[in-house]
Amino acid sequence: MKKNLEQMAALLSSYPMDDPENEQIQEIMGKIRLKFRIITASLGVKLEHGSQSKVLRICRW
């Protein structure tokens, strides 16, 4: 779990917030989405379409 969280942190820090024209945005977003699914699955969180608020409440311990 720690490894996945560290990898997610690295992906988020590499996201080009100041350069929306960056060609790598789609690739990075795909990796972030995949890592998010891996982390939520390992926590036992089941996501439903439109259930973002449930995930946010769980992550705020």
WOZIDA-V776545 format. One record per residue. SS is DSSP state (@ for helix, = for strand, . for the rest). OMEGA is omega in radians with two decimals (none if undefined). NEAR is the number of other ideal C-beta (glycine too) atoms within 12 Angstrom. Layout:
ss->(SS/SS)
omega->(OMEGA/OMEGA)
near->(NEAR/NEAR)
This chain:
ss->(./@/@/@/@/@/@/@/@/@/@/@/@/@/././././././././././@/@/@/@/@/@/@/@/@/@/@/@/@/@/@/@/@/@/@/././././././././@/@/@/@/@/@/@/@/./.)
omega->(-3.13/-3.14/3.13/3.12/3.10/3.11/3.09/3.11/3.12/3.11/-3.14/3.14/3.12/-3.12/-3.07/-3.10/-3.07/-3.11/-3.10/3.13/-3.10/-3.10/-3.09/-3.08/-3.12/3.12/-3.13/3.12/3.09/3.12/3.12/3.12/3.14/-3.14/3.09/3.12/3.12/-3.11/-3.13/3.10/-3.14/3.06/-3.13/3.14/3.09/-3.12/3.02/3.12/3.14/-3.09/-3.11/-3.10/3.10/-3.14/-3.13/3.12/-3.14/-3.07/-3.11/-3.12/none)
near->(15/10/13/22/19/14/20/27/16/16/26/20/13/20/22/18/11/8/12/12/9/15/10/17/19/15/16/23/19/15/22/25/18/18/26/25/19/20/28/26/16/16/19/11/20/13/20/11/7/8/14/15/12/17/21/13/11/17/16/8/6)
